[in-house]
Amino acid sequence: MNKQHVTMLGVPMDLGGGLRGVDMGPSAMRIAGLGPRVAALGHTFEDRGNVPVLRPEGHDPGDKSARFLGSIAHCCERLRDRVMRILDDEGLPLVIGGDHSIACGTVAGVSSWHHARGEKIGLLWFDAHADMNTPSTSPSGNVHGMPLACCMGYGPDALTGLGPTTPMVSPRNAVLIGIRDVDARERELVHESGVKAFSMREIDILGMDRVMSEALEIVNDGTAGFHLSFDLDGCDPSAAPGVGTPVTGGVTQREAHLLLEHAAESGHLLGLEMTEINPILDDRNRTAELAVELILSGLGKRIV
């Protein structure tokens, strides 16, 4: 990749999940040396701090079918606007969560900025879970299980309406990679929406190289490029133990690097986010260290 102005935003959100701790993800990434290590690749790096987030203590989560929806939407509005300002300043948005509900704001920002220029974006979603629930299908009411659906126009108006149009991203330009834990009712929406989904079975059969080659064709078809939303629980817990919802049988550390390397080599990466890093459940910050290394691969780091 060409040298870029990489601009970090932390989003210490843990309203969307059922476990505390992912709010410390941005701090863990800073401790892991994210800024200096990005700069060592030759990019410039700017840390614009954290987006303010409501603390859940003492607050009513509201409707149990979509807990803390109003507060999540408000944070995502702020995130959207800050992402747009980064793009105005010719930066590459690097968003660090926080739970995966933050992606509604990040995708809204990237989509809004390009929509104003008559362009569409693609979306590459890496996750152990489909994140395709809605308030009417979610067994938990946790919004971090809904953001991909929201980005593609399914779900509560407070989130689906964050972008310039609904959907923010067309399902024909969205790809889901790494899934292995899908709720029965959200499986129906995966099929109904038409989003391309590569489960771990497809990765096992085809290999990550072919999966990414096919995925990049989809997300770059008629678009200005794509945003990559990366949930660390897509990796196997042996590589990334510090996540809120670990699922065995995930991608290896090397497969994850190959995914990011393909994203970098495509030359069409518009934004990158890392989510669901939970230092409370981690082992000596291993998961944040892995996330930093993966970001470096996504920014063009090569083995030789």
Secondary structure, 3 states (H helix, E strand, C coil): CCCCEEEEEEECCCCCCCCCCHHHHHHHHHHCCHHHHHHCCCCEEEEEEECCCCCCCCCCCCCCCCCCHHHHHHHHHHHHHHHHHHHHCCEEEEEEECCHHHHHHHHHHHHHHHHCCCCCCEEEEECCECCCCCCCCCCCCCHHHCHHHHHCCCCCHHHHCCCCCCCCCCHHHEEEEEECECCHHHHHHHHHHCCEEEEHHHHHHHCHHHHHHHHHHHHCCCCCCEEEEEEHHHECCCCCCCECCCCCCCECHHHHHHHHHHHHHHCCEEEEEEECECHHHCCCCHHHHHHHHHHHHHCCCCCC
